[in-house]
Amino acid sequence: MKITFLGATKMVTGSNFLVEAAGKKFLVDCGLYQGKKELEMENYRPFDYNPAEIDFMLLTHAHIDHSGRIPKLYNEGFKKTIYAHKATCDLCGIMLPDSGHIQEMEAEWKNKKRERKGEQTYPPLYTAEDAINSLEIFSPVEYNEIIEIDENIHVRFNDAGHMLGSSIIELWVNEDGKETKTVFSGDIGNNDIPLLDSPTMIESCDYLVMESTYGSRLHMKNDEKAEMFLNIVSETIDNGGTVVIPSFAVGRTQEILYELNKIKENRDDEEFRRKYKTLMKVPVYVDSPLAISATEIFKQNTDLFEEEIKEKIDAGDNPLEFPGLKFTQTADESKALNENKEPCIIISASGMCDVGRIKHHLKHNIWNPKNTILFVGYQAPGTLGYSIVNGAQKVTIFGEEIAVNARIEYIEGYSGHADQEWLMNFIYSFINRPKHIFLVHGEEESQDVLKNKILEETGIGVSIPEYGETYEVCDELRITNKIKIRKSPTIKQEILNRLEKLHAEMKDMEVYVKQDVNDDQLRDDDMFRINEKIKDLEKQILNIIEG
């Protein structure tokens, strides 16, 4: 059996693994690259295999970094079966068309910029219709059900506890009279995730392909994050500000809604009651049509919730609903949130701030010191969210440079990923431990730290695959092939690329500033702020020229 690593290698996006075994070629995941512009361009590259030759696919879960290139794969010839848990199929039914819509909108916006520069335009990676068409090849399965692909290949999906329908996949392959068992962890859930059951512990395997997102870190415990959340929100509301929460529309939003509803059960002292009353008196807007649909899918799959949640639902206390919760569906409703001067909480996708309505909310709120931008999920390097969390003083949104004056907070404990402790516990849970572990879906630092810890504490061999490496997993593990990777751009090329990007953004800024200046409703202090920003930009340009 051979495994070729074609995504999520020394990074957390683009999961894609090609397995060749028992006369079959099949994939585990086919995710979208997210982050820097150069990384996103990898989505447009041809696959390193012929999609028409792939016999089937195993999908661990619906998050776009694991499923987002399926419509592209479908368009380029893959028409065989995708096996995934039923809830994953349901969620892909809304997430992939939404991703297609975003691809169309992004392509339209970028093509307008290209046309202005006299450059060639490009079609979107895929459309919403392409995504809908690809759904026809999804085949839903249940947890704990052993599926016979053929007489030599069997698989079983187990609850990964990461999001609704997320799976740890066990794969049994018989070749030459010998059985080899490989486990693909997908994304292993944080043991403290509200709503969902804990990840399934697997008894045995020969080889383990495991995520490592938080391989070097520990999360705060559940009670700590709940109180931290309450303190941040109540302090912001007391200050007359708005709390903006960039949240993945599927999973994290539902967890936050549950946490908001549950906080009141944890404490009963006077100060806590005051803060909770402050929290409950403001409206909580979930500004994402996708989140609305996802919440409905959560309600339809309550059998996957932990027992405590099932009991509450049976008793008529739905944890996904509470007074003050409002969903906004239309673009006009979304825009109205930024015209409302009353304190509120806005939960909006995307969680890394690169696409979607969240960019508009950041543009209107991140400059105001009264407001708080509260992050509750992983931020990949190269994304807008990563820049903000890591202390950027200014950010560019829709071509406009905006000062980061708002309070910036990050509650890591809300992450859907297991931390180092629970990744190690997953390994310890094997009665018959793996012969070898492959670390994927993690930044290099996290992977190096986790690799050393695994070696020191278990003695199990660990590899951190490079992109394109093929490992033959047999009695003696060996690398049999390596796809040549294009070199990263030189610093000289990076400077030229940045100049080109800046030139386009200056044109965009000119359009937006003229629109604002010609707006009769614009206040004098807003006009003053725009003028000061342009003066500051002039100084920076002069400094570069003089330097």
Secondary structure, 3 states (H helix, E strand, C coil): CEEEECCCCCCCCCCEEEEEECCEEEEEEECCCCCCHHHHHHHHCCCCCCHHHCCEEECCCCCHHHHCCHHHHHHCCCCCEEEEEHHHHHHHHHHHHHHHHHHHHHHHHHHHHHHHCCCCCCCCCCCHHHHHHHHHHEEEECCCCEEEEECCEEEEEEECCCCCCCEEEEEEEEECCEEEEEEECCCCECCCCCCECCCCCCCECCEEEEECCECCCCCCCHHHHHHHHHHHHHHHHHCCCCEEEECCCCCHHHHHHHHHHHHHHCCCCHHHHHHHHHHHCCCEEEECHHHHHHHHHHHHCHHHECHHHHHHHHCCCCCCCCCCEEEECCHHHHHHHHHCCCCCEEEECCCCCCCCCHHHHHHHHCCCCCCEEEECCCCCCCCHHHHHHCCCCEEEECCEEEECCCEEEECHHHCCECEHHHHHHHHHCCCECCCEEEEECCCHHHHHHHHHHHHHHHCCEEECCCCCEEEECCCCCEEEEECCCCCCCCHHHHHHHHHHHHHHHHHHHHHHHHHHHCCCCCCHHHHHHHHHHHHHHHHHHHHHHHC
